[in-house]
Amino acid sequence: MPPLSILIKPASSNCNLRCKYCFYHSLAENRETRSYGIMSTELLELIVKKALEFSSGSCTLAFQGGEPTVAGLDFYKKLMEFEEKYNTKKVRINNAIQTNGVLMNDDWARFLADNKFLTGISLDGPKDIHDLNRIDSTGEGSFKEVMNTIGLFNKYGVEYNILCVVNNNTARHIGKIYRFFKKNNFKFLQFIPCLDPLGEPHGSREFSLTPESYTSFLKTSFDLWYEDIIKGERISIRYFDNLVMMLMGYYPEACDMAGQCRSQFVIEADGGVYPCDFYVTDDWHLGNIRDMGFYDLKHCNTGRNFEEVSRHVDTRCKQCRWASLCRGGCRRCREPFVDGKPGLNHFCESYREFFDYAFKRLQHVAAILMRR
């Protein structure tokens, strides 16, 4: 059996923040059941058991939300017990969690460090930028709590990276954001393009990321990243790292750069399984982990259809000189579909301009790393 990667939503869409651009909130609002509550430890045990029986080599269990810490620390302590109980094949287990950081304390930080959780923490930049969109139910920003949590991560040695949502505002201020991250010694960064709610026209929200803004963001962030690389002050930006890996002949680890979708096994709090975090919707429900195994979930008709439709390549993509690097981008950015098939990526022109602008320097970085 192959390595296995699962994304688990132990608190469903429940969250202690009300981020204005939250794509999962908009998905949940359009489901028959908005929230499936908190996952039971009985279901968690079943997931771990089936995952470790199915996988070989390695098994990755990633926890996301909503906000996964809403499930409570005891939930994750039970996870460790179940992993020890069912890992009879001695599979390499990778645990990860993506958090807004608000509920963290010393006990959480100590647990994440002791159990080697790779932790993503959401931070959009300095206070004035972060607090514009990442607010709680009273409208207050969360910057102070996030920075306190990062202090705890540093204290206990938690392995963490920063996730920043590229929206209309952060794109304009990427220079300020990059310098803030660098000043705070944040060396591992992931910038995620902001998504408009599924089914809505692009650019309809105040936070919407436009192609023009994204082009500017890509060029400016690349200039700053490349300058640091040349000076020997390497900062990891996931997207640029993946591009360099591809130029070195490796397969990208980011699914949106692979050229086609694969079922990611996203498991909601009731055990419902979906093929992708961006498509946890009623029409893409694959089945329930209580009743099905991972092989059957992957090969069910809905799962096969999800993967098959993503293989469609627009004629304009085939003719583009950057097709081998771009590969069409994320399916979610190729909505709305035309005649049941994905169209051009909403940010097509952004990527085209960026590759024209940065390709030779990307090659230079790849050559440096290959010599090393």
Residue pairs with C-beta under 8 A, 6 or more apart in sequence:
1 54
1 55
1 56
2 55
2 56
2 57
3 55
3 56
3 57
3 58
3 59
3 60
4 51
4 54
4 55
4 58
4 59
4 60
4 265
4 294
5 59
5 60
5 62
5 264
5 265
6 47
6 51
6 59
6 60
6 61
6 62
6 264
6 265
6 266
6 267
7 62
7 63
7 64
7 264
7 265
7 266
7 267
7 277
8 39
8 44
8 47
8 61
8 62
8 63
8 64
8 68
8 266
8 267
9 36
9 39
9 63
9 64
9 65
9 66
9 68
9 266
9 267
9 268
9 269
9 280
10 38
10 39
10 44
10 63
10 65
10 68
10 70
10 71
10 75
10 269
11 38
11 39
11 65
11 66
11 67
11 68
11 69
11 70
11 71
11 269
12 28
12 35
12 36
12 37
12 38
12 39
12 65
12 66
12 268
12 269
12 270
13 24
13 25
13 27
13 28
13 34
13 35
13 65
13 66
14 35
14 37
14 38
14 65
14 66
14 67
14 70
15 22
15 25
15 65
15 66
15 67
15 70
15 100
16 67
16 70
16 100
16 102
16 103
16 136
16 137
17 67
17 100
17 102
17 134
17 135
17 136
17 137
17 142
18 25
18 135
18 136
18 137
19 25
19 100
19 133
19 134
19 135
20 133
20 135
20 206
20 207
21 133
21 165
21 167
21 194
21 195
21 205
21 207
23 195
23 197
23 198
23 278
24 65
24 66
24 277
24 280
26 197
26 198
27 197
27 198
27 278
27 280
27 281
28 34
28 35
28 280
30 198
30 199
30 281
31 280
31 281
31 282
32 282
33 270
35 66
35 269
36 268
36 269
36 270
36 272
37 269
37 270
38 70
38 71
38 72
38 75
38 269
39 71
39 75
39 269
39 270
41 75
41 78
43 269
43 270
43 271
43 289
43 290
44 75
44 78
44 79
44 82
45 78
45 82
46 271
46 289
46 290
47 267
47 271
47 289
48 61
48 79
48 82
48 83
48 86
49 82
49 86
50 289
50 293
50 294
51 59
51 61
51 294
52 59
52 83
52 86
52 87
52 88
52 89
52 91
52 93
53 86
54 293
54 294
54 295
55 91
56 89
56 91
57 91
57 92
58 91
58 92
58 93
58 94
59 91
59 92
59 93
59 94
60 93
60 94
60 95
60 96
61 79
61 93
61 94
61 95
61 96
62 95
62 96
62 97
62 98
63 76
63 95
63 96
63 97
63 98
64 97
64 98
64 277
65 98
67 99
67 100
67 102
67 103
68 97
68 98
68 99
69 97
69 99
69 102
69 103
69 104
69 108
70 103
73 107
73 108
73 111
76 97
76 111
76 115
77 111
79 95
80 115
83 93
83 95
87 93
94 118
95 115
95 116
95 117
95 118
96 117
96 118
96 119
96 120
97 112
97 117
97 118
97 119
97 120
98 119
98 120
98 121
98 122
98 163
99 119
99 120
99 121
99 122
99 149
100 121
100 122
100 134
100 142
100 146
101 121
101 122
101 123
101 142
101 145
101 146
101 149
101 150
102 136
102 142
102 145
102 146
102 149
104 149
104 152
105 152
106 152
106 156
108 152
109 149
109 152
109 153
109 155
109 156
109 158
110 156
111 117
112 119
112 153
112 156
112 158
113 153
113 156
113 157
113 158
113 159
116 159
117 158
117 159
118 159
118 160
118 161
119 153
119 158
119 159
119 160
119 161
120 160
120 161
120 162
120 163
120 190
121 146
121 149
121 150
121 153
121 160
121 161
121 162
121 163
122 134
122 146
122 162
122 163
122 164
122 165
123 130
123 143
123 146
123 147
123 150
123 162
123 163
123 164
124 130
124 132
124 133
124 134
124 164
124 165
124 167
124 170
124 177
125 164
125 170
125 173
125 176
125 177
125 180
125 181
126 143
126 176
126 177
126 180
127 141
127 143
127 144
129 169
129 170
129 173
129 176
129 177
130 141
130 142
130 143
130 146
131 140
131 141
131 142
131 143
132 141
132 169
133 165
133 167
133 169
133 207
134 141
134 142
134 143
134 146
135 141
135 142
136 142
150 160
150 184
152 158
153 160
160 188
161 186
161 188
161 189
161 190
161 236
162 181
162 186
162 188
162 189
162 190
163 190
163 192
164 170
164 177
164 181
164 189
164 190
164 191
164 192
165 191
165 192
165 194
166 174
166 191
166 192
166 193
166 194
166 209
166 214
166 217
167 194
167 207
167 208
167 209
168 194
168 206
168 207
168 208
168 209
168 210
168 213
169 207
170 177
170 217
171 209
171 213
171 214
171 216
171 217
172 213
172 216
174 216
174 217
174 220
174 221
174 224
175 220
175 224
178 221
178 224
178 225
181 189
181 235
182 228
182 235
186 235
187 234
187 235
187 236
188 235
188 236
189 235
189 236
189 237
189 238
190 237
190 238
190 239
191 217
191 221
191 237
191 238
191 239
193 209
193 214
193 333
193 347
194 207
194 208
194 209
195 278
195 332
195 333
196 202
196 203
196 204
196 205
196 208
197 205
198 278
198 281
198 332
198 335
199 335
199 336
202 208
202 346
203 210
211 346
211 347
211 348
211 349
211 350
212 350
214 347
214 350
215 349
215 350
215 353
215 354
218 350
218 351
218 354
218 358
219 353
219 354
219 357
219 358
221 237
222 240
222 354
222 357
222 358
222 361
225 235
225 237
225 240
226 358
226 361
226 365
228 234
228 235
229 365
229 368
238 254
239 254
239 257
240 362
240 365
242 252
242 253
242 254
242 257
243 257
243 325
243 362
244 362
244 365
244 366
244 369
245 251
245 252
245 253
246 252
246 257
246 324
246 325
247 325
247 362
247 363
247 366
248 366
248 369
248 370
251 258
252 258
255 261
255 262
255 264
255 330
256 329
256 330
256 331
257 327
257 329
258 327
259 327
259 328
260 307
260 310
260 311
261 275
261 276
261 306
261 307
261 310
261 331
262 307
263 275
263 276
263 286
263 297
263 298
263 303
263 306
263 307
264 275
264 276
264 277
265 273
265 275
265 294
265 297
265 298
266 273
266 274
266 275
266 276
266 277
266 280
267 273
267 274
267 289
268 274
268 280
270 288
271 288
271 289
271 290
272 285
272 287
272 288
272 289
273 285
273 286
273 287
273 288
273 289
273 292
273 297
274 280
274 281
274 284
274 285
274 286
275 284
275 286
275 302
275 303
275 306
275 307
276 284
276 306
276 331
276 332
278 330
278 331
278 332
279 306
279 332
284 302
284 306
285 302
286 292
286 297
286 300
286 302
286 303
287 296
287 297
287 300
289 297
292 300
297 303
309 337
309 340
309 341
309 342
310 331
310 342
312 341
312 342
313 328
314 328
314 342
314 343
314 344
316 344
316 348
317 323
317 326
317 328
317 344
320 326
320 352
322 351
322 352
322 355
322 359
325 355
325 359
326 345
326 351
326 352
326 355
328 334
328 342
328 345
329 345
329 347
329 348
329 351
330 345
331 342
333 345
333 346
333 347
334 342
334 343
334 344
334 345
334 346
335 342
335 343
335 346
336 343
337 343
345 351
